[in-house]
């Protein structure tokens, strides 16, 4: 610490005298002699240009200016101590903040799984998991509000890095439904069935309804839901058939079965991370691990339902 020419040792000696009310105890805390404490204190007073202590009967009594100076020094040293502790932990790659966002379809089932291993490896890391609509995610990633994002919005932007994937969808049925006996669901099987699907602007719902129109298929009734978990619970209650992504289908409720669909119906996804220049080494390492884990999850889901 350098201000007006005083040293760390001089400030430390002053602090310990104020905290212990004793030059002898201050010397013990600093592992130096009492004369050394007195010398440091006098040097500090000379540098400051005012008296810190009145010396009465071999006692050091803080002056008014000494008390005011102590209040400010205490504030500064508290902050410096925090910074030192933070730097030590950062050096060990044990702290930091990681914010991850996904569109709702993957937020509930996928994000916690992806980050459990990260938390075990970096126990001091603060992790935030969020679920936003895909169009909002793009703007937030461009503004560098998140470190890792999964979205169905395929907009590319030079302000971030893009990685593109496809995730197959499956048909989820009640276990007691007659179609559950089939190994694969055809488009014609949806005729007259109650369909549980995404919101009207959902990518898969749009594709599914275009397919129905071309094949002249008319569902009996339609449920619109925001989350795959909602659809799964409705299917488990016998309310209808759902088309959900195969990652979410890897953990289906009791009383349901998942079947592949005979027509291509993939989710087209974009994973977004910041530019390399905007990431510290720890975030870069974690993002590479998250990408690898995400790719492994897609591969496992494909193998489970479409091998």
PyMOL commands that set and color helices and strands:
alter all, ss='L'
color gray80, all
select helices_A, chain A and resi 8-20+23-30+34-48+64-91+104-121+134-142+178-181+187-190+203-215+228-236+248-251+276-278+281-306
alter helices_A, ss='H'
color red, helices_A
select strands_A, chain A and resi 53-56+59-62+96-102+125-131+148-151+160-174+184-185+194-197+221-224+241-245+256-261+266-274
alter strands_A, ss='S'
color yellow, strands_A
deselect
rebuild
show_as cartoon
